[in-house]
Amino acid sequence: MSDYKTTRDAAGKITSRFDKMLRNLVDDYEDEIVVVSLMRYYNLCLDNNDASILEAIERVLEDFMCTADYSDWLLTRKG
């Protein structure tokens, strides 16, 4: 195997790993944006006292958050 081919193969592997890492970061960042935005929207909806919207937001947050974080957040909301 030539040095060129070895270098090219190694560069391809590194590029693929880096691409995967960046995609994971983007996915995590998007999830975080959704969670924070919904938490803020939830607080705004508390003033309107619209139970159906609040329940819908809670369900979405439950899907996006890890169980421990969701439980902690829910406890702070419900008192």
N, CA and C of each residue as an Amber inpcrd file, in Angstrom:
protein
   237
   0.8340000  -1.1600000   0.0000000   0.0000000   0.0000000   0.0000000
   0.8920000   1.2400000   0.0000000   0.5420000   2.1710000  -0.8580000
   1.3740000   3.3730000  -0.9590000   1.1100000   4.3220000   0.2080000
   2.0800000   5.1900000   0.4440000   1.9270000   6.1870000   1.5110000
   0.7460000   7.1140000   1.2250000   0.5340000   7.4140000  -0.0430000
  -0.5760000   8.2890000  -0.4160000  -1.9030000   7.6550000  -0.0380000
  -2.0790000   6.3830000  -0.3840000  -3.3360000   5.6840000  -0.0980000
  -3.5430000   5.5550000   1.4150000  -2.5000000   5.2580000   2.1420000
  -2.5940000   5.1410000   3.6000000  -3.0070000   6.4730000   4.2140000
  -2.3830000   7.5430000   3.7410000  -2.7030000   8.8780000   4.2470000
  -4.1310000   9.2520000   3.8900000  -4.5390000   8.9670000   2.6680000
  -5.8900000   9.2810000   2.2260000  -6.9260000   8.5010000   3.0370000
  -6.6780000   7.2360000   3.2920000  -7.5970000   6.4180000   4.0890000
  -7.7010000   6.9360000   5.5190000  -6.5640000   7.2920000   6.0920000
  -6.5620000   7.8260000   7.4590000  -7.3130000   9.1550000   7.5160000
  -7.0950000  10.0080000   6.5250000  -7.7900000  11.2980000   6.4770000
  -9.2970000  11.0890000   6.3360000  -9.6900000  10.0990000   5.5550000
 -11.1110000   9.7880000   5.3990000 -11.7480000   9.3410000   6.7000000
 -11.0410000   8.5210000   7.4480000 -11.5560000   8.0580000   8.7380000
 -11.6910000   9.2200000   9.7220000 -10.6740000  10.0660000   9.7670000
 -10.7070000  11.2180000  10.6720000 -11.8500000  12.1560000  10.2940000
 -12.0020000  12.4010000   9.0110000 -13.0740000  13.2790000   8.5440000
 -14.4440000  12.7070000   8.9020000 -14.6200000  11.4230000   8.7270000
 -15.8930000  10.7850000   9.0640000 -16.1910000  10.8760000  10.5530000
 -15.1880000  10.6410000  11.3740000 -15.3830000  10.7290000  12.8190000
 -15.7120000  12.1590000  13.2470000 -15.0050000  13.1220000  12.6720000
 -15.2390000  14.5170000  12.9990000 -16.6470000  14.9370000  12.5710000
 -17.0660000  14.4960000  11.3910000 -18.4030000  14.8010000  10.8860000
 -19.4710000  14.2380000  11.8260000 -19.2860000  13.0140000  12.2680000
 -20.2400000  12.3830000  13.1820000 -20.2890000  13.1440000  14.5080000
 -19.1410000  13.5570000  15.0100000 -19.0830000  14.3000000  16.2630000
 -19.8330000  15.6310000  16.1300000 -19.6240000  16.3310000  15.0200000
 -20.3050000  17.6060000  14.8070000 -21.8140000  17.4230000  14.6820000
 -22.2270000  16.3760000  14.0080000 -23.6700000  16.1070000  13.8850000
 -24.2890000  15.8410000  15.2580000 -23.5890000  15.1070000  16.1070000
 -24.0880000  14.8430000  17.4560000 -24.2060000  16.1330000  18.2560000
 -23.2230000  17.0240000  18.1180000 -23.2790000  18.3090000  18.8110000
 -24.4610000  19.1460000  18.3400000 -24.6850000  19.1570000  17.0330000
 -25.8080000  19.9100000  16.4730000 -27.1240000  19.3470000  17.0040000
 -27.2590000  18.0350000  17.0190000 -28.4860000  17.4100000  17.5340000
 -28.7070000  17.7680000  18.9940000 -27.6540000  17.7120000  19.7940000
 -27.7660000  18.0550000  21.2110000 -28.1490000  19.5300000  21.3820000
 -27.5430000  20.3870000  20.5830000 -27.8170000  21.8150000  20.6680000
 -29.2700000  22.1090000  20.2830000 -29.7660000  21.4380000  19.2350000
 -31.1520000  21.6380000  18.8140000 -32.1150000  21.1980000  19.9080000
 -31.8350000  20.0650000  20.5480000 -32.6820000  19.5930000  21.6410000
 -32.6860000  20.5930000  22.7920000 -31.5370000  21.1330000  23.1040000
 -31.4330000  22.1080000  24.1900000 -32.2450000  23.3640000  23.8700000
 -32.2080000  23.8100000  22.6240000 -32.9870000  24.9810000  22.2110000
 -34.4760000  24.7060000  22.3760000 -34.9140000  23.5280000  21.9850000
 -36.3280000  23.1650000  22.1180000 -36.7370000  23.1890000  23.5860000
 -35.9380000  22.5620000  24.4400000 -36.2740000  22.4780000  25.8640000
 -36.3520000  23.8690000  26.4870000 -35.3450000  24.6800000  26.2740000
 -35.3290000  26.0190000  26.8740000 -36.4830000  26.8680000  26.3470000
 -36.7400000  26.7900000  25.0590000 -37.8390000  27.5670000  24.4720000
 -39.1830000  27.1340000  25.0460000 -39.3860000  25.8300000  25.1750000
 -40.6520000  25.3500000  25.7260000 -40.8080000  25.7020000  27.1990000
 -39.7260000  25.6820000  27.9410000 -39.8020000  26.0830000  29.3490000
 -40.2230000  27.5470000  29.4640000 -39.6690000  28.3840000  28.6200000
 -40.0390000  29.8070000  28.6370000 -41.4890000  30.0080000  28.2030000
 -41.8900000  29.2670000  27.1760000 -43.2750000  29.3640000  26.6990000
 -44.2400000  28.8610000  27.7690000 -43.8510000  27.8270000  28.4850000
 -44.6620000  27.2970000  29.5830000 -44.9030000  28.3920000  30.6230000
 -43.8460000  29.0960000  30.9760000 -43.9790000  30.1790000  31.9590000
 -44.9190000  31.2820000  31.4570000 -44.8650000  31.5790000  30.1660000
 -45.7740000  32.5790000  29.6030000 -47.2180000  32.0970000  29.6360000
 -47.4180000  30.8020000  29.3850000 -48.7700000  30.2440000  29.3610000
 -49.3690000  30.1170000  30.7550000 -48.5430000  30.1100000  31.7710000
 -49.0640000  30.0480000  33.1430000 -49.9670000  31.2430000  33.4380000
 -49.6220000  32.3870000  32.8620000 -50.4280000  33.5960000  33.0770000
 -51.8230000  33.4500000  32.4730000 -51.9210000  32.7420000  31.3480000
 -53.2080000  32.5540000  30.6800000 -54.0020000  31.4050000  31.2800000
 -53.3300000  30.5740000  32.0710000 -53.9590000  29.4490000  32.7550000
 -54.6730000  28.5100000  31.7770000 -54.0290000  28.2280000  30.6580000
 -54.5790000  27.3220000  29.6490000 -54.0360000  25.9130000  29.8920000
 -54.8140000  25.0930000  30.5620000 -54.3680000  23.7690000  31.0070000
 -53.9920000  22.8610000  29.8400000 -54.7060000  22.9470000  28.7320000
 -54.4180000  22.0470000  27.6090000 -53.0510000  22.3470000  26.9830000
 -52.7110000  23.6260000  26.8640000 -51.3980000  23.9820000  26.3170000
 -50.2960000  23.5870000  27.2920000 -50.5190000  23.8360000  28.5630000
 -49.5170000  23.4730000  29.5690000 -49.2670000  21.9670000  29.5770000
 -50.3320000  21.1930000  29.4730000 -50.1850000  19.7360000  29.4430000
 -49.4370000  19.2810000  28.1900000 -49.7160000  19.9100000  27.0600000
 -49.0240000  19.5600000  25.8170000 -47.5330000  19.8600000  25.9240000
 -47.2040000  21.0070000  26.4950000 -45.7940000  21.3700000  26.6780000
 -45.1110000  20.3770000  27.6050000 -45.7930000  19.9910000  28.6800000
 -45.2230000  19.0060000  29.6030000 -44.9150000  17.6950000  28.9030000
 -45.7890000  17.2590000  28.0370000 -45.5760000  15.9960000  27.3110000
 -44.3810000  16.0750000  26.3680000 -44.2480000  17.1960000  25.6830000
 -43.1120000  17.3560000  24.7730000 -41.8100000  17.4170000  25.5590000
 -41.8230000  18.1720000  26.6560000 -40.6210000  18.2560000  27.4830000
 -40.2370000  16.8940000  28.0410000 -41.2140000  16.0960000  28.3930000
 -40.9400000  14.7520000  28.9020000 -40.1850000  13.9180000  27.8700000
 -40.5180000  14.1140000  26.5940000 -39.8290000  13.3860000  25.5210000
 -38.4110000  13.8930000  25.2990000 -38.1970000  15.1880000  25.4530000
 -36.9040000  15.7790000  25.1440000 -35.9100000  15.7460000  26.2980000
 -36.4070000  15.6840000  27.5320000 -35.5280000  15.7680000  28.7030000
 -35.2650000  14.3780000  29.2770000 -34.1180000  14.2360000  29.9350000
 -33.8720000  12.9780000  30.6460000 -34.8260000  12.9330000  31.8400000
 -35.1130000  11.7420000  32.3120000 -36.1280000  11.5490000  33.3450000
 -35.8450000  12.3550000  34.6080000 -34.6080000  12.3520000  35.0690000
 -34.2670000  13.0790000  36.3000000 -34.4960000  14.5780000  36.1370000
 -34.0630000  15.1450000  35.0120000 -34.2450000  16.5820000  34.7830000
 -35.7250000  16.9420000  34.6640000 -36.4750000  16.1020000  33.9650000
 -37.9010000  16.3700000  33.8080000 -38.6140000  16.3050000  35.1540000
 -38.2880000  15.3050000  35.9480000 -38.9070000  15.1600000  37.2650000
 -38.5960000  16.3620000  38.1470000 -37.3450000  16.8070000  38.1360000
 -36.9550000  17.9870000  38.9170000 -37.7040000  19.2280000  38.4490000
 -37.7850000  19.4030000  37.1410000 -38.4800000  20.5620000  36.6010000
 -39.9610000  20.5090000  36.9660000 -40.5560000  19.3510000  36.8400000
 -41.9730000  19.2010000  37.1370000 -42.2600000  19.4940000  38.6140000
 -41.3660000  19.0500000  39.4870000 -41.5360000  19.3310000  40.9130000
 -41.4870000  20.8340000  41.1980000 -40.6210000  21.5430000  40.5060000
 -40.5570000  22.9990000  40.7110000 -41.8120000  23.6800000  40.1760000
 -42.4100000  23.1430000  39.1250000 -43.6030000  23.7240000  38.5370000
 -44.8320000  23.4550000  39.4090000 -44.9380000  22.2420000  39.9210000
 -46.1330000  21.8390000  40.6700000 -46.0460000  22.2020000  42.1450000
 -44.8490000  22.5550000  42.5820000 -44.6450000  22.9800000  43.9650000
 -44.6460000  21.8380000  44.8680000
